[in-house]
Amino acid sequence: MSEPLRKIDLNLLLIFDKIYRERGISTAAQQIGLSQSAVSLALNRLRSMLDDPLFIWDGRTMRPTGRCEEIAPSIMQIISQIREAVLGNDFFPNQIKREFSIATADYFHWLLGGSLTKALSKQAPGITLSLTDVKPEMLEGHAALQNEIFVMPADTFNTIGLSHQQIFEDRYIGICARDNPLVYEGMDAASFFGLPQASFSTHSKIVRNHEAKFLEKADIKMSYRVITPHYTVIPHIIAQTQIVAVMQERLARYFASFLPLQLFIPPVQYPELLINLYWHPSYDRDSAHKWLRLTIADLASQLEPLPQQPVAEAGCVTFV
């Protein structure tokens, strides 16, 4: 009796995996190091073997068929298990050649981007980082495979089905220009939230972030004057205007060291700011991915602790 598995070439599964992740023949070919014609030929073999188109060109990307979506998780798991069985724990960071995409906000770029790049240059010079903005649609279904790691606060977007690891904590703190006459110590919540605010969002018309999600749940209305996709821009805007903002304390304290900013504890208690790594479960046992996660977590553990905050009067602005 013939063995059906003899028809299956492991290289075909690797090519399937790359096309599924990249959604394109040319990009998959570049990642694997083959010509586009070789990848197209391999895809045709898979289509014939499985009696399904697998991917359909919709004018922009290679869209997976239902059958493709059904078998993709199993194929990715098989590849991961084979890689671990063959290579075992013999992973050497200095020998890897790979690009990793990290979807996050510029807050992370500022806080750990430099130390992470320095660590990679020393220990894994063959790794290239692609830092991009994180958007909620990027974490849904197969889209979560397009970026190897997401870094963001817990409970920001829908991360059901993703693996995660907490790497550090921060706090929220308010900032205003030092000479802003609209902000004063003891200011109540209603007056504060009536002030013009600046906030972060990667969407040009809708404020979507961890802070805004908390305010929406608390039924607190905000008057947004400026929305920017860059946290690091907000302190510069605040220092020159009568706008206020609530943002990460580490970032605010850094800018307050050289910009004319007043820090304050907001009149309502904001939630904990727990920063997590998120990734698709197919990367759980990926040795290079695991090494990168551990490296990021180790760098985060070396951050200076936040200073103790003064006792704040409930429901009022308290200057720091």
Backbone bond lengths (Angstrom), bond angles and torsions (degrees), N, CA, C in turn:
res aa  C-N    CA-C-N  psi(-1)  N-CA   C-N-CA  omega(-1)  CA-C   N-CA-C  phi
1 M - - - 1.462 - - 1.528 108.49 -
2 S 1.324 115.98 130.90 1.459 120.38 -178.22 1.535 109.77 -76.26
3 E 1.322 115.13 151.10 1.464 122.13 179.98 1.529 109.11 -96.60
4 P 1.358 118.97 114.03 1.463 121.39 -178.93 1.520 113.73 -57.22
5 L 1.331 116.17 -30.20 1.463 119.42 -177.23 1.520 112.41 -68.11
6 R 1.352 117.48 -16.31 1.463 119.54 179.29 1.525 111.25 -63.40
7 K 1.328 116.53 -22.76 1.465 120.67 -179.55 1.534 112.51 -77.39
8 I 1.335 115.87 -14.57 1.465 119.49 -173.74 1.525 110.47 -91.70
9 D 1.312 115.13 124.26 1.463 123.01 176.23 1.528 107.48 -99.88
10 L 1.322 116.84 125.90 1.466 120.40 -179.36 1.525 111.29 -55.66
11 N 1.312 117.63 -33.38 1.470 120.80 178.99 1.526 111.49 -60.40
12 L 1.334 116.06 -32.18 1.464 119.16 178.29 1.527 110.69 -65.31
13 L 1.330 116.41 -38.37 1.464 119.90 178.62 1.527 110.88 -67.52
14 L 1.330 116.38 -38.53 1.467 119.94 177.37 1.523 111.11 -63.04
15 I 1.328 115.83 -40.20 1.471 119.94 179.27 1.522 110.35 -68.81
16 F 1.339 117.41 -41.27 1.464 120.91 175.46 1.527 109.82 -56.32
17 D 1.335 116.13 -46.95 1.466 121.89 -178.61 1.526 110.85 -58.21
18 K 1.327 117.89 -44.74 1.458 121.70 -178.04 1.529 111.92 -68.18
19 I 1.320 117.06 -41.87 1.474 119.70 178.70 1.527 109.85 -64.32
20 Y 1.331 115.90 -40.57 1.466 119.88 -179.81 1.527 110.95 -63.23
21 R 1.328 116.60 -40.98 1.457 120.64 -178.61 1.526 111.92 -73.97
22 E 1.325 116.90 -41.48 1.466 121.59 -172.66 1.520 113.63 -90.61
23 R 1.346 117.14 -20.95 1.466 122.08 179.84 1.540 113.18 61.84
24 G 1.336 115.37 31.90 1.455 118.52 178.14 1.511 111.15 -166.98
25 I 1.352 116.88 146.04 1.460 122.11 -179.75 1.525 110.90 -69.49
26 S 1.342 116.90 -46.92 1.463 120.52 -174.35 1.532 111.43 -65.66
27 T 1.343 116.72 -43.19 1.465 119.95 179.57 1.517 110.96 -65.91
28 A 1.332 116.59 -41.18 1.460 120.57 178.21 1.523 110.26 -62.87
29 A 1.329 116.77 -41.17 1.471 120.88 179.47 1.526 110.92 -61.45
30 Q 1.325 116.45 -42.51 1.463 120.62 178.81 1.529 111.09 -63.17
31 Q 1.330 116.26 -41.83 1.463 120.72 -178.61 1.532 111.21 -64.83
32 I 1.340 116.21 -38.17 1.461 120.61 -176.24 1.524 111.70 -84.13
33 G 1.340 115.97 -28.86 1.458 119.84 -176.84 1.507 113.02 91.26
34 L 1.356 116.07 28.57 1.459 121.72 177.60 1.522 109.41 -117.53
35 S 1.334 116.74 167.57 1.462 120.83 175.08 1.518 109.56 -76.81
36 Q 1.344 116.68 158.36 1.472 120.18 178.37 1.520 110.70 -61.35
37 S 1.330 116.77 -37.48 1.472 119.79 -178.71 1.528 110.75 -65.72
38 A 1.345 117.41 -36.33 1.464 120.35 178.78 1.528 110.66 -67.07
39 V 1.346 116.57 -40.11 1.464 120.25 178.58 1.525 110.36 -68.05
40 S 1.317 117.25 -40.77 1.476 121.10 177.97 1.522 110.74 -62.22
41 L 1.338 116.33 -40.60 1.461 120.64 178.76 1.527 110.40 -64.33
42 A 1.322 116.77 -42.18 1.465 120.83 178.69 1.523 110.87 -63.69
43 L 1.330 116.67 -39.91 1.463 120.42 178.59 1.523 110.66 -63.54
44 N 1.316 116.62 -40.11 1.469 120.20 178.36 1.531 110.79 -63.31
45 R 1.325 116.87 -37.42 1.472 120.38 177.28 1.527 110.16 -63.95
46 L 1.334 116.13 -41.73 1.457 119.76 178.37 1.522 111.34 -64.97
47 R 1.325 116.41 -41.66 1.466 120.47 178.86 1.514 111.13 -59.72
48 S 1.333 115.65 -42.21 1.461 120.37 179.54 1.519 111.12 -67.77
49 M 1.333 115.97 -41.83 1.461 121.17 -178.10 1.525 111.72 -64.84
50 L 1.341 116.49 -40.00 1.459 121.04 -175.35 1.528 113.12 -98.79
51 D 1.332 115.19 -3.12 1.471 120.69 178.53 1.530 111.42 54.37
52 D 1.345 115.10 47.67 1.461 121.00 -179.78 1.527 107.98 -156.46
53 P 1.347 117.87 143.46 1.477 120.04 179.23 1.524 113.09 -62.68
54 L 1.352 117.13 -27.02 1.467 124.63 179.28 1.530 113.58 67.84
55 F 1.350 117.30 -54.83 1.461 121.96 178.89 1.522 109.01 -131.64
56 I 1.333 115.86 136.93 1.468 121.16 179.44 1.519 108.49 -123.34
57 W 1.315 116.93 128.13 1.468 121.99 179.45 1.529 109.03 -73.48
58 D 1.346 116.21 121.51 1.464 119.80 -178.24 1.528 112.57 -104.70
59 G 1.319 116.45 14.30 1.453 120.62 -179.86 1.515 112.87 101.60
60 R 1.350 115.90 -17.36 1.475 120.36 179.45 1.522 111.65 -130.26
61 T 1.325 116.81 -45.47 1.466 120.98 -177.73 1.524 110.36 -138.51
62 M 1.334 114.95 170.39 1.459 120.77 174.08 1.532 107.14 -86.69
63 R 1.319 115.79 105.91 1.469 121.10 -176.29 1.534 110.03 -86.74
64 P 1.360 118.66 127.01 1.466 121.30 -179.08 1.532 111.70 -68.32
65 T 1.313 115.82 144.03 1.456 120.75 173.09 1.525 108.80 -80.62
66 G 1.324 116.17 173.42 1.454 120.11 178.04 1.517 112.08 -60.97
67 R 1.336 115.61 -40.93 1.468 120.54 179.12 1.534 110.09 -63.91
68 C 1.314 116.03 -39.32 1.463 121.62 179.00 1.539 110.55 -61.92
69 E 1.328 116.65 -46.90 1.462 120.77 179.01 1.525 111.16 -62.66
70 E 1.316 115.87 -32.16 1.468 121.05 -178.46 1.526 111.64 -67.93
71 I 1.341 117.19 -41.56 1.466 120.12 -173.89 1.527 113.86 -94.09
72 A 1.334 117.56 -15.29 1.470 120.71 -175.13 1.530 113.56 -56.46
73 P 1.350 119.86 -48.93 1.472 118.91 -179.53 1.522 113.06 -58.33
74 S 1.336 116.90 -39.47 1.466 120.30 -179.54 1.523 111.27 -66.90
75 I 1.329 116.59 -41.92 1.469 120.13 179.91 1.525 110.57 -64.42
76 M 1.325 117.13 -42.56 1.474 119.55 179.18 1.527 110.87 -63.72
77 Q 1.324 116.71 -37.34 1.463 120.28 178.71 1.524 110.60 -67.57
78 I 1.335 116.61 -40.02 1.466 121.22 178.63 1.527 110.42 -60.97
79 I 1.343 116.34 -46.00 1.462 120.60 -179.49 1.517 110.64 -61.65
80 S 1.322 116.45 -42.70 1.467 120.64 -179.94 1.521 110.86 -63.65
81 Q 1.337 117.03 -41.54 1.461 120.78 -178.54 1.523 111.46 -69.09
82 I 1.329 116.91 -39.40 1.466 120.35 178.07 1.523 110.30 -65.64
83 R 1.333 115.94 -43.03 1.462 120.21 179.47 1.529 110.52 -59.35
84 E 1.338 115.94 -42.64 1.463 119.55 -179.02 1.521 111.33 -70.62
85 A 1.356 116.89 -38.72 1.462 120.64 -178.98 1.530 111.42 -66.71
86 V 1.325 116.35 -38.92 1.466 120.48 -177.22 1.520 111.88 -80.48
87 L 1.342 115.85 -45.71 1.467 119.88 -175.55 1.519 112.85 -88.64
88 G 1.345 116.86 -22.66 1.449 120.92 -179.00 1.513 111.53 59.00
89 N 1.309 116.31 -139.47 1.460 121.26 -178.98 1.526 113.07 -96.61
90 D 1.340 115.98 9.68 1.471 119.97 -179.29 1.523 109.81 -79.51
91 F 1.319 115.71 76.41 1.463 121.11 179.19 1.515 108.77 -113.54
92 F 1.337 115.43 127.23 1.454 121.11 -178.81 1.523 108.56 -122.17
93 P 1.347 117.26 106.49 1.474 120.80 -176.72 1.527 113.77 -54.39
94 N 1.333 116.99 -35.14 1.464 119.65 -176.46 1.523 113.67 -72.93
95 Q 1.344 116.73 -5.67 1.463 119.83 -179.04 1.529 112.83 -105.73
96 I 1.317 117.56 -7.02 1.460 120.14 -174.61 1.527 111.65 -83.49
97 K 1.332 116.31 142.19 1.464 123.61 173.45 1.528 106.44 -122.48
98 R 1.334 116.57 108.77 1.473 118.31 -173.78 1.520 110.27 -163.86
99 E 1.326 115.82 150.13 1.466 121.31 174.71 1.515 108.83 -106.88
100 F 1.321 115.66 132.66 1.463 121.69 176.26 1.526 109.36 -116.08
101 S 1.317 115.25 133.19 1.460 120.89 176.00 1.527 108.85 -102.84
102 I 1.339 115.85 124.85 1.462 121.58 178.34 1.522 108.34 -115.39
103 A 1.327 116.26 115.67 1.464 121.88 179.75 1.519 108.69 -94.81
104 T 1.318 116.55 121.88 1.452 121.24 -175.32 1.521 108.86 -163.20
105 A 1.318 117.30 -165.35 1.463 121.98 175.69 1.524 109.07 -108.47
106 D 1.329 116.21 164.75 1.466 119.30 -178.29 1.534 112.36 -65.38
107 Y 1.316 117.62 -14.98 1.466 121.52 173.38 1.531 109.65 -57.78
108 F 1.335 116.72 -45.39 1.467 121.27 178.13 1.526 110.16 -67.65
109 H 1.343 117.14 -40.68 1.465 120.01 177.72 1.528 109.89 -55.01
110 W 1.334 115.29 -46.53 1.466 121.15 -177.95 1.521 111.16 -67.05
111 L 1.333 116.40 -43.20 1.462 120.82 -171.52 1.527 112.86 -76.08
112 L 1.320 118.09 -44.99 1.465 121.30 -173.35 1.527 114.31 -126.26
113 G 1.327 117.26 -5.62 1.461 119.37 -177.49 1.520 113.46 -59.07
114 G 1.328 116.74 -43.62 1.460 120.61 -179.09 1.518 112.49 -66.94
115 S 1.340 117.00 -47.93 1.469 120.12 -178.49 1.524 111.35 -67.24
116 L 1.339 117.32 -33.58 1.464 120.36 177.95 1.525 110.63 -68.26
117 T 1.325 116.94 -44.35 1.461 120.68 178.62 1.523 110.73 -61.80
118 K 1.323 116.40 -40.64 1.469 121.14 178.60 1.527 110.54 -63.04
119 A 1.332 116.62 -43.33 1.464 120.66 -179.83 1.522 111.06 -64.14
120 L 1.339 116.71 -41.30 1.461 120.23 179.31 1.520 110.98 -66.87
121 S 1.314 117.46 -38.95 1.468 121.05 179.56 1.523 111.27 -60.19
122 K 1.324 116.18 -35.20 1.460 120.70 -179.50 1.527 112.35 -82.28
123 Q 1.328 116.54 -45.25 1.461 120.42 -170.02 1.524 114.58 -99.29
124 A 1.348 116.76 -31.10 1.471 120.43 -176.89 1.520 109.52 -142.40
125 P 1.349 117.68 69.16 1.474 120.89 -175.45 1.517 114.49 -64.23
126 G 1.330 117.08 -13.64 1.462 119.95 178.87 1.518 113.69 -85.35
127 I 1.341 117.34 -3.89 1.464 121.03 179.03 1.524 109.64 -89.71
128 T 1.325 116.22 130.54 1.461 122.91 175.42 1.520 108.65 -110.57
129 L 1.329 116.58 134.34 1.460 121.62 179.17 1.526 110.69 -100.13
130 S 1.312 116.18 136.41 1.456 122.23 170.76 1.526 106.73 -119.00
131 L 1.337 116.62 108.88 1.469 121.68 -177.98 1.517 109.11 -97.46
132 T 1.319 116.49 123.85 1.462 120.83 -176.02 1.523 110.57 -135.49
133 D 1.332 116.76 161.88 1.465 121.10 178.21 1.527 110.11 -68.67
134 V 1.321 116.22 146.64 1.458 120.53 176.54 1.526 108.95 -99.41
135 K 1.337 115.78 133.75 1.459 122.95 178.44 1.524 108.24 -129.72
136 P 1.332 118.23 149.79 1.472 120.20 -173.69 1.518 114.28 -57.38
137 E 1.341 117.13 -35.88 1.466 119.35 -177.91 1.528 112.21 -68.13
138 M 1.331 117.39 -17.52 1.461 121.33 -179.23 1.524 112.28 -73.56
139 L 1.337 118.31 -14.52 1.456 121.66 -177.68 1.517 112.88 -100.31
140 E 1.322 117.57 3.98 1.465 121.34 -173.90 1.521 111.46 -96.87
141 G 1.339 116.65 126.04 1.455 122.31 174.14 1.518 113.36 56.24
142 H 1.349 114.71 -135.12 1.465 119.99 -177.08 1.520 112.22 -66.62
143 A 1.341 117.84 -19.24 1.465 120.85 -179.88 1.527 111.24 -60.25
144 A 1.342 117.03 -27.87 1.463 121.03 -179.53 1.521 112.26 -66.64
145 L 1.335 117.59 -12.15 1.459 120.87 178.63 1.525 112.19 -85.37
146 Q 1.327 116.82 -13.23 1.457 120.16 -176.21 1.524 112.16 -73.77
147 N 1.335 117.20 -21.23 1.460 122.33 176.32 1.521 108.13 -126.37
148 E 1.325 115.94 131.58 1.460 118.96 -175.80 1.518 113.07 -69.31
149 I 1.343 117.25 -34.08 1.467 120.82 -176.77 1.531 110.00 -139.70
150 F 1.311 116.13 140.52 1.462 123.14 171.79 1.526 107.34 -115.75
151 V 1.318 117.03 137.08 1.464 120.97 177.43 1.520 107.76 -124.15
152 M 1.328 117.35 119.31 1.465 120.71 -178.19 1.524 109.76 -166.96
153 P 1.332 116.54 167.07 1.468 118.98 177.95 1.528 111.57 -65.84
154 A 1.312 115.32 147.46 1.463 119.95 174.74 1.530 109.56 -60.48
155 D 1.328 115.81 146.31 1.462 122.05 176.59 1.533 112.22 64.42
156 T 1.339 116.24 37.12 1.464 119.35 174.93 1.519 110.18 -96.08
157 F 1.334 116.54 -58.40 1.456 122.65 178.33 1.528 109.25 -120.94
158 N 1.306 116.20 176.86 1.462 121.53 179.22 1.530 109.78 -73.14
159 T 1.323 117.01 112.18 1.466 121.34 -179.66 1.525 111.83 -117.59
160 I 1.324 117.12 21.27 1.471 121.14 178.83 1.527 108.77 -59.60
161 G 1.315 116.36 130.99 1.455 121.43 178.33 1.515 114.08 92.86
162 L 1.335 117.80 -8.00 1.458 121.02 179.03 1.531 110.60 -97.12
163 S 1.323 116.05 147.17 1.461 120.74 172.39 1.527 108.19 -77.41
164 H 1.340 116.94 155.45 1.456 118.08 -178.48 1.519 111.59 -152.81
165 Q 1.332 115.32 163.28 1.456 123.05 178.68 1.524 108.55 -153.57
166 Q 1.333 117.58 126.59 1.465 120.20 176.34 1.522 109.40 -76.29
167 I 1.359 116.59 136.11 1.468 119.17 -177.40 1.534 112.95 -116.40
168 F 1.331 119.07 -29.24 1.462 119.91 174.78 1.523 110.37 -167.56
169 E 1.330 115.52 173.62 1.461 122.20 178.35 1.523 109.99 -121.93
170 D 1.317 115.55 150.06 1.459 121.98 171.54 1.523 106.49 -135.73
171 R 1.329 117.39 -176.17 1.471 121.85 177.01 1.515 108.50 -134.07
172 Y 1.336 114.77 161.54 1.463 119.88 173.21 1.520 109.49 -92.45
173 I 1.322 114.50 142.80 1.457 120.42 177.44 1.521 108.35 -145.75
174 G 1.324 117.00 150.04 1.459 121.24 179.13 1.517 111.54 -88.52
175 I 1.349 116.26 151.29 1.462 120.83 174.92 1.526 109.24 -136.38
176 C 1.327 114.88 144.82 1.459 121.51 173.51 1.531 106.88 -149.01
177 A 1.318 116.97 165.93 1.459 120.01 174.65 1.522 108.89 -65.01
178 R 1.328 116.18 143.24 1.452 120.56 -177.47 1.529 112.22 -58.98
179 D 1.350 116.04 -29.40 1.470 119.49 -178.84 1.530 112.27 -104.12
180 N 1.338 117.35 20.71 1.463 121.17 179.60 1.536 109.37 -72.48
181 P 1.344 118.35 112.41 1.470 120.43 -176.48 1.528 113.45 -75.23
182 L 1.337 116.89 -11.24 1.464 119.75 -176.74 1.517 112.99 -82.48
183 V 1.347 117.01 -16.84 1.465 120.89 -176.87 1.526 109.17 -108.91
184 Y 1.318 117.26 130.72 1.463 120.75 -179.46 1.527 109.60 -144.14
185 E 1.308 115.92 154.32 1.461 121.15 -179.78 1.524 109.19 -66.42
186 G 1.334 115.70 135.30 1.456 121.10 -178.10 1.520 113.26 91.46
187 M 1.326 116.91 -0.37 1.471 121.77 179.83 1.534 109.75 -59.83
188 D 1.334 116.89 134.31 1.464 119.20 -177.86 1.526 110.92 -81.96
189 A 1.337 115.41 168.12 1.459 121.48 -174.03 1.524 112.38 -63.40
190 A 1.328 117.23 -42.28 1.473 119.97 -178.19 1.520 110.61 -61.03
191 S 1.329 116.66 -42.83 1.465 120.31 179.48 1.522 110.84 -67.56
192 F 1.336 116.23 -40.50 1.460 119.82 -177.61 1.531 111.24 -64.69
193 F 1.316 116.86 -47.48 1.460 119.19 -176.69 1.529 112.12 -74.72
194 G 1.302 117.01 -6.46 1.459 120.75 172.72 1.517 112.52 -84.83
195 L 1.339 117.07 -9.27 1.462 120.94 179.60 1.522 111.08 -77.03
196 P 1.329 117.67 153.97 1.471 119.98 175.10 1.532 109.64 -65.93
197 Q 1.321 115.99 134.72 1.460 121.54 -174.11 1.526 111.30 -119.63
198 A 1.332 115.57 155.59 1.461 122.66 170.57 1.520 107.45 -114.89
199 S 1.328 116.69 143.79 1.461 119.27 -178.31 1.524 110.75 -150.18
200 F 1.327 113.93 166.17 1.467 122.41 -179.43 1.517 110.27 -97.14
201 S 1.331 116.65 140.29 1.460 121.53 170.22 1.521 108.46 -166.65
202 T 1.333 116.93 141.35 1.458 120.25 175.70 1.526 111.00 -86.25
203 H 1.330 116.71 -1.33 1.460 121.98 175.67 1.528 107.93 -104.26
204 S 1.322 116.36 134.82 1.471 119.73 -172.67 1.525 113.95 -72.89
205 K 1.323 118.48 -20.80 1.466 120.87 -175.39 1.524 113.93 -117.09
206 I 1.324 117.00 -18.76 1.464 120.85 -175.42 1.523 109.13 -123.24
207 V 1.338 117.12 133.23 1.458 121.17 177.47 1.528 108.42 -84.09
208 R 1.329 115.47 111.49 1.462 120.88 179.97 1.528 108.05 -125.63
209 N 1.323 115.78 103.78 1.455 121.10 176.49 1.524 109.48 -160.57
210 H 1.312 116.41 177.20 1.463 121.40 -176.66 1.519 111.64 -63.50
211 E 1.352 116.26 -42.42 1.458 120.89 -178.23 1.534 110.98 -64.59
212 A 1.340 115.74 -45.24 1.465 120.82 -177.83 1.532 111.22 -65.01
213 K 1.324 116.38 -34.95 1.467 120.29 179.41 1.529 109.87 -64.43
214 F 1.328 116.41 -40.66 1.472 120.62 177.34 1.528 110.63 -62.72
215 L 1.341 117.14 -47.03 1.465 121.13 -178.13 1.523 111.22 -62.90
216 E 1.331 115.71 -38.31 1.471 119.56 178.91 1.518 110.88 -64.15
217 K 1.350 116.42 -42.61 1.467 120.25 178.77 1.526 110.98 -64.05
218 A 1.346 115.87 -34.41 1.464 120.74 -179.13 1.525 111.82 -84.35
219 D 1.338 116.25 2.13 1.469 122.54 -179.36 1.529 111.79 57.64
220 I 1.338 115.69 40.60 1.463 121.80 177.19 1.527 108.87 -102.79
221 K 1.308 116.64 121.88 1.458 121.54 -178.56 1.528 110.08 -89.21
222 M 1.321 114.98 138.82 1.461 120.70 -179.76 1.521 110.12 -116.74
223 S 1.324 115.44 153.31 1.460 121.58 175.15 1.524 107.89 -111.22
224 Y 1.342 116.67 94.03 1.458 120.97 -175.99 1.525 110.99 -83.15
225 R 1.323 115.44 125.13 1.461 121.42 176.92 1.528 110.91 -99.11
226 V 1.352 116.00 -32.90 1.465 121.48 -178.68 1.527 109.34 -136.71
227 I 1.329 116.40 132.71 1.464 122.67 173.46 1.525 106.86 -123.81
228 T 1.316 117.19 126.75 1.456 121.63 -177.58 1.524 110.57 -134.95
229 P 1.338 118.61 148.08 1.468 120.75 175.99 1.525 112.90 -84.29
230 H 1.347 116.67 13.41 1.464 120.64 -177.34 1.531 110.53 -131.47
231 Y 1.325 116.38 112.50 1.469 119.82 175.54 1.525 110.82 -61.06
232 T 1.324 117.09 -34.79 1.462 120.58 -175.26 1.534 112.87 -71.51
233 V 1.320 117.74 -10.74 1.467 121.47 176.91 1.531 110.98 -85.40
234 I 1.336 116.10 -30.11 1.463 121.26 -173.18 1.536 113.40 -55.32
235 P 1.339 120.67 -47.52 1.473 119.19 -178.98 1.533 113.35 -60.14
236 H 1.323 117.71 -34.47 1.465 120.52 178.65 1.534 110.81 -66.15
237 I 1.332 116.01 -38.82 1.471 120.37 178.23 1.529 109.95 -67.70
238 I 1.321 115.55 -45.37 1.460 120.64 -177.85 1.528 111.24 -60.98
239 A 1.335 117.27 -40.87 1.469 121.76 -175.71 1.524 112.60 -63.88
240 Q 1.338 117.37 -21.00 1.465 120.56 -175.21 1.526 113.67 -110.18
241 T 1.340 117.43 3.79 1.466 120.41 -173.92 1.527 110.85 -137.11
242 Q 1.330 115.20 -177.13 1.467 121.08 174.44 1.535 111.00 -102.45
243 I 1.329 115.21 21.85 1.464 121.62 176.57 1.528 108.56 -85.94
244 V 1.326 117.21 153.00 1.466 121.85 176.60 1.529 109.02 -120.59
245 A 1.325 115.80 167.19 1.470 120.36 177.99 1.513 109.51 -154.76
246 V 1.320 115.56 157.54 1.457 122.84 172.04 1.519 106.29 -120.52
247 M 1.334 116.90 126.69 1.457 120.24 -174.06 1.528 111.13 -150.14
248 Q 1.328 117.21 -174.43 1.457 122.77 -178.90 1.537 110.16 -65.90
249 E 1.329 115.45 133.93 1.464 119.76 -174.87 1.526 112.53 -65.02
250 R 1.329 117.85 -40.63 1.468 119.15 -179.23 1.524 110.90 -59.23
251 L 1.316 116.50 -43.91 1.455 120.91 -179.65 1.527 110.86 -68.38
252 A 1.323 116.65 -42.03 1.470 120.89 -179.60 1.523 111.29 -63.20
253 R 1.326 116.91 -43.66 1.467 119.96 -179.78 1.524 111.85 -64.48
254 Y 1.309 116.45 -36.44 1.471 119.69 178.31 1.528 110.42 -61.67
255 F 1.333 117.31 -48.99 1.461 120.36 -178.11 1.528 112.03 -70.22
256 A 1.326 116.26 -31.04 1.464 119.44 179.06 1.525 111.54 -69.16
257 S 1.343 116.87 -14.14 1.465 119.56 179.49 1.526 111.89 -75.14
258 F 1.343 117.59 -15.09 1.471 118.66 178.97 1.532 114.21 -140.39
259 L 1.334 117.61 -3.74 1.464 121.03 174.45 1.530 108.70 -110.48
260 P 1.343 118.46 152.66 1.478 120.89 -179.71 1.528 111.59 -76.67
261 L 1.327 115.61 74.76 1.458 122.24 -176.73 1.523 111.27 -116.00
262 Q 1.332 115.44 145.64 1.464 122.60 172.84 1.529 107.75 -108.36
263 L 1.314 116.53 125.92 1.459 120.89 175.80 1.522 109.47 -92.63
264 F 1.329 115.63 147.48 1.467 119.09 177.98 1.518 110.78 -153.99
265 I 1.321 115.07 154.64 1.466 120.81 174.74 1.522 107.36 -84.04
266 P 1.340 118.46 125.36 1.468 120.98 -178.33 1.526 112.18 -61.03
267 P 1.317 117.58 159.67 1.474 121.36 -177.38 1.526 113.94 -75.53
268 V 1.319 118.55 -6.60 1.467 121.36 172.59 1.522 107.67 -124.28
269 Q 1.316 115.97 152.45 1.468 119.96 -178.61 1.523 109.74 -82.22
270 Y 1.315 115.77 114.52 1.463 121.26 177.10 1.527 109.66 -77.63
271 P 1.341 117.60 159.73 1.469 120.22 -178.38 1.526 112.13 -71.41
272 E 1.321 115.58 167.09 1.459 120.74 174.34 1.526 109.38 -60.22
273 L 1.313 116.43 145.80 1.458 121.37 179.15 1.524 107.58 -108.49
274 L 1.325 116.01 87.11 1.461 122.73 -178.28 1.521 108.32 -98.62
275 I 1.321 117.02 114.18 1.462 121.38 -176.55 1.524 109.92 -91.13
276 N 1.323 116.05 124.34 1.463 122.57 -176.54 1.521 112.28 -117.98
277 L 1.334 114.82 152.95 1.458 121.66 162.87 1.522 107.42 -91.87
278 Y 1.327 117.16 139.20 1.463 122.41 173.90 1.521 108.09 -127.38
279 W 1.327 116.35 147.59 1.462 120.19 176.82 1.525 109.66 -158.76
280 H 1.330 115.03 159.26 1.460 120.56 178.68 1.523 108.80 -69.04
281 P 1.342 118.63 138.51 1.471 121.21 -177.33 1.531 114.34 -57.14
282 S 1.326 117.68 -20.89 1.471 119.43 179.12 1.520 111.61 -64.35
283 Y 1.350 117.03 -16.44 1.466 120.87 178.30 1.525 112.49 -94.55
284 D 1.323 117.97 0.91 1.468 120.93 -175.03 1.525 112.55 -52.51
285 R 1.332 116.41 -43.72 1.467 120.57 -173.22 1.526 112.27 -106.57
286 D 1.307 116.15 10.95 1.468 121.61 176.87 1.537 107.92 -72.82
287 S 1.328 117.44 115.58 1.465 121.30 -173.00 1.521 112.77 -59.97
288 A 1.330 117.22 -44.25 1.468 120.59 -179.34 1.529 110.79 -66.74
289 H 1.317 115.59 -40.76 1.457 121.11 178.85 1.530 110.20 -63.52
290 K 1.334 115.23 -44.22 1.466 120.36 179.70 1.533 110.20 -62.26
291 W 1.332 116.11 -41.73 1.468 119.96 179.14 1.528 110.92 -62.53
292 L 1.330 116.76 -41.96 1.459 120.29 179.82 1.524 110.88 -65.25
293 R 1.327 117.38 -41.16 1.471 120.75 177.80 1.523 110.78 -60.64
294 L 1.320 115.94 -44.81 1.469 119.92 -179.81 1.523 111.19 -65.00
295 T 1.327 116.60 -36.55 1.461 120.65 179.11 1.522 110.78 -65.35
296 I 1.336 117.01 -44.32 1.464 120.87 178.61 1.528 110.35 -63.19
297 A 1.334 116.21 -43.61 1.468 120.17 -179.44 1.527 110.80 -64.16
298 D 1.318 117.21 -38.25 1.463 120.62 179.50 1.533 110.86 -65.76
299 L 1.323 116.99 -42.64 1.469 120.47 178.06 1.532 110.69 -64.33
300 A 1.334 116.77 -39.13 1.464 120.82 179.02 1.529 111.18 -64.78
301 S 1.332 116.44 -34.18 1.470 120.10 -179.39 1.525 111.85 -68.64
302 Q 1.332 117.16 -15.36 1.463 121.31 -179.06 1.531 112.83 -93.20
303 L 1.333 117.47 1.37 1.461 120.54 178.69 1.531 110.52 -64.57
304 E 1.327 115.96 145.53 1.460 120.00 176.73 1.531 109.51 -65.34
305 P 1.332 118.22 139.35 1.472 119.71 178.55 1.528 110.60 -67.00
306 L 1.310 115.76 153.77 1.460 120.66 177.85 1.526 110.26 -72.94
307 P 1.331 117.33 145.77 1.473 119.41 178.22 1.528 110.75 -70.68
308 Q 1.311 116.04 158.71 1.456 120.35 178.28 1.531 109.73 -70.31
309 Q 1.323 115.76 135.16 1.458 119.74 179.84 1.532 110.75 -85.92
310 P 1.334 117.49 151.43 1.467 119.87 175.24 1.527 110.82 -68.49
311 V 1.312 115.72 159.97 1.467 119.99 177.04 1.521 108.49 -69.01
312 A 1.326 116.01 124.55 1.466 120.77 -176.86 1.518 110.56 -101.68
313 E 1.329 114.99 143.56 1.458 119.75 175.94 1.527 108.35 -78.60
314 A 1.326 116.98 126.27 1.458 122.40 -176.39 1.520 111.20 -55.93
315 G 1.326 116.31 131.97 1.446 121.45 174.92 1.502 115.11 80.53
316 C 1.358 117.14 8.65 1.467 120.35 -177.97 1.525 111.11 -132.81
317 V 1.308 115.90 154.78 1.468 121.64 172.96 1.517 108.61 -71.83
318 T 1.344 117.08 132.28 1.462 122.37 177.50 1.505 108.86 -124.47
319 F 1.328 117.48 118.50 1.464 121.95 179.53 1.539 109.30 -68.74
320 V 1.340 114.17 144.89 1.476 121.62 179.11 1.523 108.72 -107.33
